[in-house]
Amino acid sequence: MSSREAILARIRSAVAGAPPVEVTRGYRPSRDEPGDVELFAERVRDYRATVHAVPAGQVAATVADALARRGARRVVVPGGLPEEWLGALPAGVERLGDVPPPSAAELDAADGVVTGCAAAIAETGTIILDAGPGQGRRALTLVPDYHLCVVRAGQIVPGVPEAVARLDASRPMTWISGPSATSDIELNRVEGVHGPRTLEVIIVL
């Protein structure tokens, strides 16, 4: 028996026969205000991300312009991403799908990834991915250095409790609050260590 198995066995033995404990989940909900989209955009910008708010008819052009500014020629596109969001891509841009799954080296060589999301939180400026359609597996958004995420206004909720209520806890989730960043004991900021160095968000109004 390994150390882990021994510890778990002792825990199971200690709690055997104990009555179930009811967990109170009366989380404080946020107020549902009409400014959720504006607040979300403001908070995402605070994280040093680039934000565009455009009507649905301008998403494809905005995606194409964003990739052109990056000089992106090889872009990861997860299955299920709405094709109309990619309709304006130049013919020379190569799209790397997720079937079959690209290797870590292939993802690292890509110029960026374009995804949708499962939900977004205005209060914290957080984007949530759950590997659903248009999002792909977690590696697709953690390995490339640039992430372009399209968020529908209807996916933005006021706070964390409202977001959790929308999500399926059994799915693999990634919560993104701005580009990847960390700092050492001297508070020197380093970006791109745990995920994309650059985050760009398109809000579909």
C-alpha positions as CSV (number, residue, x, y, z in Angstrom):
1,M,0.0,0.0,0.0
2,S,1.4,3.4,-0.9
3,S,1.5,6.3,1.5
4,R,-1.4,8.0,-0.3
5,E,-3.5,4.9,-0.1
6,A,-2.6,4.5,3.6
7,I,-3.7,8.0,4.4
8,L,-7.0,7.7,2.5
9,A,-7.7,4.4,4.3
10,R,-7.2,6.0,7.7
11,I,-9.5,8.9,6.7
12,R,-12.2,6.5,5.5
13,S,-11.9,4.6,8.7
14,A,-12.2,7.7,10.8
15,V,-15.3,9.0,9.2
16,A,-17.1,5.6,8.8
17,G,-20.6,5.9,10.2
18,A,-20.5,9.6,10.6
19,P,-23.8,11.4,9.8
20,P,-23.8,13.4,6.5
21,V,-23.1,17.1,6.9
22,E,-25.3,19.5,5.1
23,V,-23.2,22.2,3.4
24,T,-24.8,25.6,3.4
25,R,-24.5,27.3,0.0
26,G,-26.3,30.6,0.5
27,Y,-23.7,32.5,-1.5
28,R,-24.3,36.3,-1.8
29,P,-25.6,36.9,-5.4
30,S,-24.5,39.9,-7.3
31,R,-27.0,42.5,-8.5
32,D,-28.1,41.9,-12.0
33,E,-27.3,45.3,-13.5
34,P,-27.5,46.5,-17.2
35,G,-23.8,47.5,-17.0
36,D,-22.4,44.0,-16.8
37,V,-20.9,44.1,-20.3
38,E,-19.2,47.5,-19.6
39,L,-17.9,46.3,-16.2
40,F,-16.6,43.1,-17.7
41,A,-14.8,45.0,-20.5
42,E,-13.3,47.4,-17.9
43,R,-12.0,44.6,-15.7
44,V,-10.5,42.6,-18.6
45,R,-8.7,45.8,-19.7
46,D,-7.4,46.2,-16.1
47,Y,-5.6,42.8,-16.6
48,R,-3.7,44.3,-19.6
49,A,-5.9,42.4,-22.2
50,T,-7.2,44.0,-25.4
51,V,-11.0,44.3,-25.6
52,H,-13.3,44.9,-28.6
53,A,-17.1,45.3,-28.3
54,V,-18.7,44.7,-31.7
55,P,-22.1,43.7,-33.1
56,A,-22.4,40.1,-34.4
57,G,-22.0,41.2,-38.0
58,Q,-18.5,42.5,-37.3
59,V,-17.0,39.5,-35.4
60,A,-15.4,37.9,-38.5
61,A,-13.7,41.2,-39.5
62,T,-12.6,41.8,-36.0
63,V,-11.1,38.3,-35.7
64,A,-9.3,38.7,-39.0
65,D,-8.0,42.2,-38.1
66,A,-6.7,40.9,-34.7
67,L,-4.9,38.0,-36.3
68,A,-3.4,40.2,-39.0
69,R,-2.0,42.6,-36.4
70,R,-0.3,39.6,-34.8
71,G,1.0,38.4,-38.1
72,A,-0.6,35.1,-37.4
73,R,-0.3,32.5,-40.2
74,R,-1.0,29.3,-38.2
75,V,-4.0,29.4,-35.9
76,V,-5.5,26.8,-33.6
77,V,-9.3,26.5,-34.2
78,P,-11.1,24.1,-31.8
79,G,-14.0,22.0,-33.2
80,G,-17.4,23.7,-32.8
81,L,-16.3,27.3,-33.2
82,P,-18.9,29.1,-35.3
83,E,-17.7,29.2,-38.9
84,E,-19.1,32.7,-39.4
85,W,-16.5,34.0,-36.9
86,L,-13.7,32.9,-39.3
87,G,-15.2,33.9,-42.6
88,A,-12.9,36.8,-43.2
89,L,-9.6,35.0,-42.6
90,P,-7.1,35.5,-45.4
91,A,-6.6,32.4,-47.6
92,G,-3.0,32.1,-46.4
93,V,-3.9,31.5,-42.8
94,E,-3.5,27.8,-41.8
95,R,-6.1,26.5,-39.4
96,L,-4.9,23.8,-37.0
97,G,-7.8,21.7,-35.6
98,D,-8.0,19.5,-32.5
99,V,-8.8,16.2,-34.3
100,P,-6.4,14.5,-34.2
101,P,-5.0,16.3,-31.2
102,P,-1.9,18.3,-32.1
103,S,1.2,17.7,-30.1
104,A,2.6,20.2,-27.5
105,A,5.3,21.1,-30.0
106,E,2.7,21.8,-32.7
107,L,0.7,24.0,-30.3
108,D,3.8,25.8,-29.3
109,A,4.6,26.5,-32.9
110,A,1.2,28.0,-33.6
111,D,0.8,31.8,-33.7
112,G,-2.3,31.7,-31.5
113,V,-5.7,30.1,-30.7
114,V,-9.3,31.4,-31.3
115,T,-12.0,30.1,-29.0
116,G,-15.4,30.9,-27.6
117,C,-16.2,30.4,-23.9
118,A,-18.7,28.9,-21.5
119,A,-19.3,32.0,-19.4
120,A,-17.8,35.3,-18.2
121,I,-17.9,37.2,-15.0
122,A,-18.3,41.0,-14.9
123,E,-17.2,41.5,-11.3
124,T,-13.9,39.8,-11.7
125,G,-13.2,40.1,-15.5
126,T,-12.9,36.3,-15.7
127,I,-13.5,34.1,-18.7
128,I,-14.5,30.5,-18.1
129,L,-13.8,27.6,-20.5
130,D,-15.2,24.1,-20.0
131,A,-13.9,22.3,-23.1
132,G,-17.3,22.7,-24.8
133,P,-17.9,23.4,-28.5
134,G,-15.6,26.1,-29.8
135,Q,-13.3,25.8,-26.8
136,G,-11.4,22.5,-27.1
137,R,-9.3,20.7,-24.6
138,R,-7.3,22.8,-22.0
139,A,-3.9,22.5,-23.8
140,L,-5.2,24.4,-26.8
141,T,-5.5,27.6,-24.8
142,L,-2.6,27.1,-22.4
143,V,0.3,26.3,-24.8
144,P,-0.1,29.0,-27.6
145,D,1.3,32.4,-26.6
146,Y,-1.8,34.3,-27.9
147,H,-5.4,33.7,-27.1
148,L,-8.3,35.4,-28.9
149,C,-11.5,34.7,-27.1
150,V,-15.0,35.6,-28.4
151,V,-17.5,36.2,-25.6
152,R,-21.2,36.7,-26.3
153,A,-22.9,39.4,-24.2
154,G,-25.5,36.9,-23.0
155,Q,-22.7,34.8,-21.5
156,I,-21.6,37.6,-19.1
157,V,-23.0,37.3,-15.6
158,P,-22.6,39.7,-12.7
159,G,-20.6,37.6,-10.3
160,V,-19.1,34.2,-9.4
161,P,-22.3,32.6,-7.9
162,E,-24.2,33.3,-11.1
163,A,-21.4,31.8,-13.2
164,V,-21.2,28.7,-11.0
165,A,-24.9,28.2,-11.3
166,R,-24.5,28.0,-15.1
167,L,-21.7,25.6,-15.2
168,D,-21.5,21.8,-15.0
169,A,-19.0,20.9,-12.2
170,S,-18.2,17.6,-13.9
171,R,-16.5,19.4,-16.8
172,P,-12.9,20.4,-16.9
173,M,-12.9,24.1,-16.4
174,T,-10.3,26.8,-16.9
175,W,-10.9,30.2,-15.3
176,I,-8.9,33.0,-17.1
177,S,-8.4,36.4,-15.6
178,G,-6.2,38.2,-18.0
179,P,-3.0,37.0,-19.7
180,S,-0.8,34.6,-17.7
181,A,1.3,36.5,-15.2
182,T,3.3,35.8,-12.1
183,S,5.9,37.7,-10.1
184,D,8.9,36.7,-7.9
185,I,9.6,37.8,-4.3
186,E,10.8,41.2,-5.6
187,L,7.5,41.7,-7.5
188,N,9.1,41.5,-10.9
189,R,6.2,40.6,-13.3
190,V,6.7,37.8,-15.7
191,E,4.1,37.0,-18.3
192,G,3.4,33.8,-20.3
193,V,4.7,31.3,-17.7
194,H,1.5,29.4,-17.1
195,G,-0.5,30.2,-20.3
196,P,-0.8,32.8,-23.1
197,R,1.3,35.9,-22.8
198,T,-1.3,37.9,-24.7
199,L,-5.1,37.8,-24.3
200,E,-7.5,39.6,-26.7
201,V,-11.3,39.5,-26.1
202,I,-14.1,40.2,-28.6
203,I,-17.4,40.9,-26.9
204,V,-20.4,40.2,-29.2
205,L,-23.1,42.8,-28.4
